[in-house]
Amino acid sequence: MADYKTRPQVEDDGTLACLGLTTDIERKHFSCPQVNQSSLVGQTFVIDGFFEHVKGIDNSDKTLYKIRPDFDSPETEAKKVFTGSQECIAILRKLEELDKFPRKVTLRRSPKGSFYFE
């Protein structure tokens, strides 16, 4: 998650958001509202980063990623999304390996129901 290791310098406006204190790396947690992945199908958004092996509500092993509407969207517009899609997880891993976060993607759903990024 390269974008959380080195943040660009921003003007301190007195809010917590400008300090970048919204990600708990140790607990694998994003401090923003959650959105259902299926509600994002067909939408384009920016992925800021992700955590693997996060326990979902049903205690299953999920991957959690953080999105914003666009590159210049404020932190207050960020959302977190859980996924179990192997196609999405493979792309997230590759983006991290290549140090390519944030990255704009479109979420799609295959005819068989699986989610993927393009």
N, C-alpha and C positions, 0 to 999 in steps of 0.2 A: 504494500500500500504506500507507494512512494509519495503521493500527494499529502499524506499526513506526517511524513518524516521531515519534509522541508516545505514550509508554507511561505508564500510570497509575503513581503512586508505590506501590511495594510495600515491605514490610518486608524488609530484607536478612537472609536466613537462612543466608548463607555459601555458597550454591550458585551455580553459573553460571546455572542456569535463572532465578533471581530477577533477574539482571542483564540478561536479554533478549539474550544474545549468541549466540542460536541461528540467526540469519538473516544470511547473507552477501549483502547486496544487490548488491554489485559483481559477484560471481560467479554471482548468481542461484541460490542454494543454500539449502536448509533442512536444518539438522542434526537430522534425526529419521528414524526408520525409514520405509521406503517400503512402500506397500500397493498392490495391484493394483486398479484402478478397478472391474473386473468383480466383485470381491468385496464391493463397497459397494452394489451395486444393491439398492434397497428400504430402505436405511438412511438415517436422518436424522442429520446431523452439522453442525458449525459450520465454515465456511470462514473462515480468518484472513487470507488474502491469496494472491497468485499472482505468477508470473513467466512472461512469454511468451518464445518463441524460445530454449528451452533444448534442448540436444542430448540426445536420448535414448540409450539403450544401443546402438541400431541406427544411431546418428548422424543420426536424423531430427529435424526441428524439432517440438518439443512444447511444451505449456504445463504448468507445474508449479504445483500448488496445495497449500496446507497446511490440514489439518483437525484438529479436536478433537471428542471425543464431545459436549460441551456447552459453553456459555459459561463455566462455572466450572471446567471441566476443567483440570488442571495442564498445564504445558508438557511434562512427561514423557509425557503421553498423546497428544501430537501425532504426526501421520503426514503424509507427503508423497505426492502422487498425480500421476502424469503423465496428461495427456489430449491427444487430438488432435481431440476432438469440437467441431465448430464451434458447436453449440448451447450447450455448457458454456462455451466461450471467450467467446461473446457475452455471456452472463450475467456472467461474471467481469469483463469490461471495463466493463459497465454498473454493476456494484457499485462498482468503483473510481472511475468517473466521478462517481457520486453520493456517494462517500465513505461507503459503507454496509458496510464490514467491521468486525467480524466479522458473519456472516450465517448463519442456520440454513437448511439446504436438505435436500431428500431427492433422492437420485440415482435416476433411473429409466432403463430401457432400452426403446426403442421396439421394435415387432415386427420392424422391419428391422435391429435391432441397434445403432442409434446411442444414445449416452448423452445425457441431458439432466437439468437440475435443475428441481425444482418446489418 
